[in-house]
Amino acid sequence: MKRKTFIQNTTAAGILTGIGGLGLLSSSFKTARKHITILHTNDVHSHIQPFPVDDAKYPNLGGVSRRYTLIESIRKENPNTLLLDAGDIFQGTPFFNFYGGELEFKLMSKLKYDAATLGNHDFDNGIDGLNAQLPHANFSFISSNYNFTNTVLDGKVKDYQIFTKDGVKIGVFGLGIELDGLVSKKNYKETKYLNPVEIAQEMTKKLKQEEKCDLVICLSHLGYSYKHNKISDLKLAEQTKDIDLIIGGHTHTFLEKPTIVENMIGKKVLVNQTGWAGVNLGRIDFYLDEENNISADGIAIEV
């Protein structure tokens, strides 16, 4: 399936409750030959239970059980669904303090996550602590710009992964934020941080040109945007090409719908992030018509 064009459409706006609020785009998209759904979270920070009913900001929102019900409903609607996470799975509640990440990975496995990238807080128990919990994760970890040579994670984290849904090849790679200054050196040890823009260029070339992927997704823990020149998801989108979707994390940015950015060759890129603590579930739907044109629609769904 050869990608010809990418047309972005975001008619669905606002944070919608439940799954009923996401409609198909216009009637022309109802004849799409392929329909791929991408579900995603970021910065869940060990929030296993919903917020209390008297919480000032997020009363009774979130929780793994409700997320599971929502995800399963969407999978029944469209079996061609990927579930991804953009990092900072750990740290934030006593569940992490007591179980060290075991419970988070086991529950994500129950929810059938396909892949996740690593955030800075995923090193809070050290690289050895993270490694100790990997047997509980029945999903892939993808990080393209952390070089884990000479660490216990060497060979256990993928540079990229390709998923095939309904004949559509979806390439996923991951980018993490610089750990120096955010994480103690003793926690990440010999892990080396590589330039995310350069790595993104390498990964997209491999995924698009060599692997012939129809869609390329970046799982990013770089942060949505900064006032200074630090690389962010928005800057990454502008300075690269061949990324269709950037799923972000780190800055806990609540987006009601994806931001549209023009890449270095003038093509549109979607950038999305769903806040934090599992309050929202991001949903992006890609539609491929008979001529292999690609359109997309995205919203945030309250959990």
N, C-alpha and C positions, 0 to 999 in steps of 0.2 A: 504494500500500500504506500504509494508515493504522496508525500505532502505537497500540495500546490500552494494553497493560501491559508492565511490565518485571519479570521474575521472575529473580532471581539464584540460581544453583545451582553450588556448587563441590564436587562429590563427589570429584573427582580431586585428590589432595593429594600433596605431596612433589615433589622434583625427579626426573623420570623419564628414563631413558636410552633414546635412540632415539625412534621415533614410535609404537611399539606400545602404550605405556602409556596413551594417551588413548582411553578408551572413550566411547561415547555415554552419555548420562545415564541416565534410566530408560526403560522401554519406551515411555512416552507420547511421548518426544521422537523416537523412531525414525520417527514418522509426520510429522515436521515437513515443511512444504511447501517451506521455504527453509532453506538452511544456508550461512552465510557464515563463513569462517575468516580471522582477522586474525593475521598473524605479525609479530613486531617485535623490534628490537634497540635498544640505547642505549649510548652511551659506549664504542664499540668501540675508539676511540683507536689507530687505525692498526695493530691487531693482525691482520696478514695470515696469519701462521703460527700453528700450535698452540703452546701452552706446552710447554717441554721435558718429557720423561718424568720428570725428577728434580725438577720444580718442587714446592715445598713445599705450595702451595695448590691448583693447578690442573694436575696432571700430565697432559700429552698432551691437554688440552681446548682447544676453540676451533679457530680456523683457517677461512679463507674456503672452502677446498675442501670440508671436511666440512659446513659450513653450507649450501653449494650443494646437496650430495647430499641433505641433510635437507629443505631447502625444496622441491626438485623432487619428492621422495617425497610430501610433503604436498599439493603441487599436483596430483599424479596422483590422490590420494585425493579431493581437492575442488578442482576448477578455479576455484571462486568464492572465490578467496583474494587478500587484499591483503598486501603486504609493506611495512612502514613502519619508519622509524628516528627516534629522539627526540634526536638531536644528539650533539655531540662525536665526530664521525667522525674528526677530525684529532688528531694529537699523541700521542706515547707510544712510538713505535719509530723506528729509523733510516729506515724506509720513508718516513715523512713528512718527515724531515730532508732526505732525498735527492731525493724526487720532488715534495714540496710539496703533496701531496693528489691528484695525478693518478692514481696507482695505486688509491687508495681509491675514487675516483669511477668509474674504469673497471671495477673489480671489482664494485662495487655495481650498475652497469649490467648486467654479465654475470649477476648474480643476479636481475635484473629487479625491483629495488625500484620501488615505485610512487611513494613520496614520503618526504621527510625534513624535519625542522625543523633549526634551527641552534642549536648549543651555543656556549658562550663560547670553547672551544678551537678552534672553526672559524674564529675571527678571529686565530689565532696568527701567521699570515703576513700579517696586515692584511686589510682589506676588498678591497684590490686583489689580494692573493694569492688570496683566495677567489674573486673574480670571474674571475681568470685560469684557474681550474680548472673553471668551470661548463660549458664546452663538452664536457668529458669525462663529464658526468653526464646520462644518458638517463632521468632521473626528475625529479620536481618538488621544489622547495624551497618550503615553506610556513611563513610566519612572520607572525602577525597583529598582534603588539604591538611589532615593530621597524618604525619608519618610516624607509625608506631614501631619502626625498626628498633630492635634492642629493648623492647618492652614486652610485657606479658600479653599485650593485645596484638602483637605482630601476627598477621594471618587470620585474625578473628573478626576484623572489621573490613568490609568491602569498599573498594573505590567507587563502584557503581553496581547496579543490578538492572537487569532487563526483565520486565513482566510482559506477558502477552495476554490480552483480554479481547475475545471475539476477533482474533486475527490482527489486532492493533498492537504493535510493539511500543512499549513505554519504557524509556530509559530514565533511571533515577540515579542522581548522584547527590553527594552531601557536602556542605561547607560549614565549618565551625569557626567561631570567633577566636581571636588570639587569646590564649590562656594566660600568658604572662601579665601580671597585674590584676587578674581576676581569680586565679587559682594558685595556691602555693606550689612552688617548684617541686617540693617533695611529693605532691599529689599526682602531678602528671609526668614526673621523672624525665625520661629521654624523649618524650613526645615532641616532635618538631612541627611547627606551624608553617604552612606554605601559603604563598600569596593566593588569595581566593579568586581573584580575577584571572590570573594566569592558569590556575587549575581548572576553572570553569571553561576557559577556552579549550584546554586539552580535552576535558571530558565531553564537551559538546561536539567537538570534531570527531572524537571516537564514536560517540553514540549516534550522531547523525550520518556521518560519512562512511564510517567503517561498519557499524552495526545496523545501519539503515532503520533507525527508530522513527516511528511516526510522530511520537510525542516525547519531549524531553522535559523532565521535572527536576528542579533543584530543591532539595531539602536544606534550608539555610537556618543557621543559628547566628547570623551576623547582626541582626537587628534591622528594623524597618527603615529608619531614617535618622540622621544626626545633623546637628547644626554645623559641625566641623567636617573635615575631609575624610573622616574614618569611613571605610568601605561599609556600605549598607546594602540592603536588598534593592533599593531604588537605584543606587549607583551601579550595582552589579548588573541590573537589567540594562542600563544605559550603555555600559562598557563592554557588553558581550553580544553574541548572536546565537540563534538556534535554541534558546531556552523558551519554552512555551509557557511554563508556570514556575514561579518561585513561591514555595511554601515557607514562610518565615517564622522566626521565633526570637527570643531574647529580650525584646523591648516591651513585651506584653501589650502590643498594639491591638486594639479592638477595631476591626474593619467590618463594616456592614456588608460591603461587597468588595471584590478585588479592585486594586488600583491598576490602571492601564498605563504602561510605560513603553515608549518607543526605544527599541534597541539601537545598536550602533549602525545598523543598516536600514533603519526606519520601520522595522516590523514591530508588531505589538506583542508585549509580554504581559502576562497577568502576575501580579504580586499580591499575595494574600497572607493574613495572619489573624488568629482568632482569640487574641487577648491572653488569658492565662487561667489556670486552675480548673480546666475542663468545663468552664461555664458555657462555652460555645463549641459547636462542631462545624468546621468549615466544609463546604460542599462546592465542588466545581464539576460541571457537566460539560463534556466535550462531545460534539456531534459531528460526524463525518458523513457527508452526503455521497451520492453515487459518483460524483466527479472528484471525490477525495478532498473537497474543501472542508476546512475545520472551523467550527464555530464553538463558542463557549459561553456559559452562563454560570454565575457564582453568587452564593449568599452565605451568610452566617446563620446558624440555627441554634436557638437557645436549647440547652440540655435540661 
